[in-house]
Amino acid sequence: MAAEPTSHKQDVIAKVCAVRCKCPPIPEPNSSIGFVKDGNLVGGVTYSSYTGREIWAAIWVDDRSVWSRKNLNTMFSYPFEECGVVRLCGLVSVRNTASLKMMERMGFVREGLYRKYFPNDVDAVVFAMLKEECKWI
């Protein structure tokens, strides 16, 4: 059974996303999409810092079925189609090799480094994807 989008409360998904991504609390206002499998929240994405041209995303996944084409379409349609942004951005710890690889597999491009962004002075890689580069919508 594949994970499916959920209607869990936005604030719950945003809090879980911040904890699972090991990032600072996600600023308000934000919007979230969660993915459920067998009644359990197994992944989510929270969008924040919307500027009209760009929005930031924090993504976490506990079950590989979240990576279905349908769910990726859901994840990328919201920022690019519904919000109308031209850029989707995200940050990943330099120590999180699995997430670094996944961001690149999804089509994100490394754009820079936020030095000492995470606790214990861990750097964060800045990723971005332009709408025309997105293969999921």
C-alpha positions as a Markdown table, in Angstrom:
| # | Residue | x | y | z |
|---|---|---|---|---|
| 1 | Met | 0.0 | 0.0 | 0.0 |
| 2 | Ala | 1.3 | 3.4 | -1.0 |
| 3 | Ala | 1.2 | 6.5 | 1.3 |
| 4 | Glu | -1.6 | 8.9 | 0.5 |
| 5 | Pro | -2.0 | 12.7 | 1.1 |
| 6 | Thr | -3.8 | 13.3 | 4.4 |
| 7 | Ser | -6.1 | 15.9 | 5.9 |
| 8 | His | -4.2 | 16.0 | 9.3 |
| 9 | Lys | -4.2 | 19.4 | 10.8 |
| 10 | Gln | -1.7 | 21.8 | 9.2 |
| 11 | Asp | -0.1 | 22.8 | 12.5 |
| 12 | Val | 0.5 | 19.2 | 13.5 |
| 13 | Ile | 2.2 | 18.4 | 10.3 |
| 14 | Ala | 4.4 | 21.6 | 10.5 |
| 15 | Lys | 5.5 | 20.7 | 14.0 |
| 16 | Val | 6.3 | 17.1 | 13.0 |
| 17 | Cys | 8.1 | 18.4 | 9.9 |
| 18 | Ala | 10.4 | 20.7 | 12.0 |
| 19 | Val | 11.2 | 17.9 | 14.4 |
| 20 | Arg | 11.8 | 15.3 | 11.7 |
| 21 | Cys | 13.9 | 17.7 | 9.6 |
| 22 | Lys | 15.9 | 18.7 | 12.7 |
| 23 | Cys | 15.4 | 22.3 | 11.7 |
| 24 | Pro | 14.4 | 25.5 | 13.6 |
| 25 | Pro | 10.6 | 25.9 | 14.0 |
| 26 | Ile | 9.0 | 26.6 | 10.7 |
| 27 | Pro | 7.7 | 30.2 | 10.6 |
| 28 | Glu | 4.1 | 31.1 | 10.3 |
| 29 | Pro | 2.3 | 31.4 | 8.1 |
| 30 | Asn | 2.9 | 28.0 | 6.6 |
| 31 | Ser | 1.1 | 25.3 | 4.7 |
| 32 | Ser | 1.7 | 21.5 | 5.0 |
| 33 | Ile | 0.9 | 18.3 | 3.2 |
| 34 | Gly | 1.1 | 15.1 | 5.1 |
| 35 | Phe | 1.2 | 11.5 | 3.8 |
| 36 | Val | -0.4 | 8.6 | 5.6 |
| 37 | Lys | 0.0 | 4.9 | 5.3 |
| 38 | Asp | -2.0 | 2.4 | 7.4 |
| 39 | Gly | -3.3 | 5.3 | 9.5 |
| 40 | Asn | 0.2 | 6.6 | 10.4 |
| 41 | Leu | 1.8 | 9.9 | 9.3 |
| 42 | Val | 4.8 | 8.7 | 7.3 |
| 43 | Gly | 5.9 | 11.8 | 5.6 |
| 44 | Gly | 5.2 | 15.5 | 5.0 |
| 45 | Val | 6.3 | 18.7 | 3.5 |
| 46 | Thr | 5.8 | 22.2 | 5.0 |
| 47 | Tyr | 6.0 | 25.3 | 2.9 |
| 48 | Ser | 6.9 | 28.6 | 4.4 |
| 49 | Ser | 8.5 | 32.0 | 3.7 |
| 50 | Tyr | 6.3 | 32.7 | 0.6 |
| 51 | Thr | 7.4 | 35.8 | -1.3 |
| 52 | Gly | 5.3 | 35.6 | -4.4 |
| 53 | Arg | 8.2 | 34.3 | -6.5 |
| 54 | Glu | 9.7 | 31.7 | -4.1 |
| 55 | Ile | 8.7 | 29.5 | -1.3 |
| 56 | Trp | 10.7 | 27.3 | 1.1 |
| 57 | Ala | 10.0 | 23.6 | 1.8 |
| 58 | Ala | 11.0 | 21.3 | 4.6 |
| 59 | Ile | 10.5 | 17.6 | 3.6 |
| 60 | Trp | 10.6 | 14.5 | 5.7 |
| 61 | Val | 9.9 | 10.9 | 4.9 |
| 62 | Asp | 9.7 | 7.7 | 7.0 |
| 63 | Asp | 8.3 | 5.4 | 4.4 |
| 64 | Arg | 9.6 | 5.0 | 0.8 |
| 65 | Ser | 6.1 | 4.8 | -0.6 |
| 66 | Val | 5.8 | 8.6 | -0.1 |
| 67 | Trp | 8.1 | 8.9 | -3.2 |
| 68 | Ser | 5.3 | 7.8 | -5.6 |
| 69 | Arg | 4.9 | 9.8 | -8.7 |
| 70 | Lys | 1.4 | 10.8 | -7.5 |
| 71 | Asn | 2.7 | 12.1 | -4.2 |
| 72 | Leu | 5.6 | 13.9 | -5.9 |
| 73 | Asn | 3.1 | 15.6 | -8.2 |
| 74 | Thr | 1.1 | 16.7 | -5.1 |
| 75 | Met | 4.3 | 18.0 | -3.4 |
| 76 | Phe | 5.4 | 20.1 | -6.4 |
| 77 | Ser | 2.0 | 21.1 | -7.8 |
| 78 | Tyr | 1.2 | 23.1 | -4.6 |
| 79 | Pro | 4.1 | 25.5 | -4.8 |
| 80 | Phe | 4.4 | 25.8 | -8.6 |
| 81 | Glu | 0.7 | 25.5 | -9.7 |
| 82 | Glu | -1.3 | 26.7 | -6.7 |
| 83 | Cys | 1.0 | 29.3 | -5.3 |
| 84 | Gly | 2.4 | 30.3 | -8.7 |
| 85 | Val | 6.1 | 30.6 | -7.5 |
| 86 | Val | 9.0 | 30.3 | -9.9 |
| 87 | Arg | 11.4 | 28.9 | -7.3 |
| 88 | Leu | 11.1 | 26.2 | -4.6 |
| 89 | Cys | 13.9 | 26.2 | -2.0 |
| 90 | Gly | 15.1 | 23.9 | 0.8 |
| 91 | Leu | 17.9 | 23.4 | 3.3 |
| 92 | Val | 19.7 | 20.1 | 4.1 |
| 93 | Ser | 22.4 | 19.5 | 6.7 |
| 94 | Val | 25.8 | 18.7 | 5.2 |
| 95 | Arg | 25.7 | 15.6 | 7.5 |
| 96 | Asn | 22.5 | 14.2 | 6.0 |
| 97 | Thr | 23.9 | 12.4 | 3.0 |
| 98 | Ala | 20.6 | 10.5 | 2.2 |
| 99 | Ser | 18.6 | 13.8 | 2.0 |
| 100 | Leu | 21.4 | 15.5 | 0.0 |
| 101 | Lys | 21.1 | 12.7 | -2.6 |
| 102 | Met | 17.3 | 12.7 | -2.6 |
| 103 | Met | 17.2 | 16.5 | -3.2 |
| 104 | Glu | 19.4 | 16.0 | -6.3 |
| 105 | Arg | 17.3 | 13.0 | -7.5 |
| 106 | Met | 14.2 | 15.1 | -7.2 |
| 107 | Gly | 15.8 | 17.7 | -9.4 |
| 108 | Phe | 16.9 | 20.4 | -7.0 |
| 109 | Val | 20.2 | 22.2 | -7.7 |
| 110 | Arg | 22.8 | 23.1 | -5.0 |
| 111 | Glu | 23.0 | 26.9 | -4.8 |
| 112 | Gly | 25.1 | 27.6 | -1.8 |
| 113 | Leu | 25.8 | 27.0 | 1.8 |
| 114 | Tyr | 24.5 | 28.5 | 5.1 |
| 115 | Arg | 27.4 | 28.2 | 7.4 |
| 116 | Lys | 26.7 | 27.1 | 11.0 |
| 117 | Tyr | 22.9 | 27.1 | 10.3 |
| 118 | Phe | 22.0 | 24.0 | 12.4 |
| 119 | Pro | 22.8 | 23.3 | 16.0 |
| 120 | Asn | 26.4 | 22.4 | 16.8 |
| 121 | Asp | 27.6 | 24.7 | 14.1 |
| 122 | Val | 26.6 | 22.3 | 11.3 |
| 123 | Asp | 26.3 | 23.9 | 7.8 |
| 124 | Ala | 23.3 | 23.6 | 5.6 |
| 125 | Val | 23.3 | 23.2 | 1.8 |
| 126 | Val | 20.9 | 25.5 | 0.0 |
| 127 | Phe | 18.9 | 23.8 | -2.8 |
| 128 | Ala | 16.5 | 25.3 | -5.3 |
| 129 | Met | 14.3 | 24.2 | -8.2 |
| 130 | Leu | 12.8 | 26.4 | -10.9 |
| 131 | Lys | 9.4 | 25.6 | -12.1 |
| 132 | Glu | 10.7 | 24.9 | -15.6 |
| 133 | Glu | 13.1 | 22.3 | -14.1 |
| 134 | Cys | 10.4 | 20.4 | -12.3 |
| 135 | Lys | 9.7 | 17.0 | -13.8 |
| 136 | Trp | 6.9 | 16.1 | -11.4 |
| 137 | Ile | 4.1 | 18.4 | -12.6 |
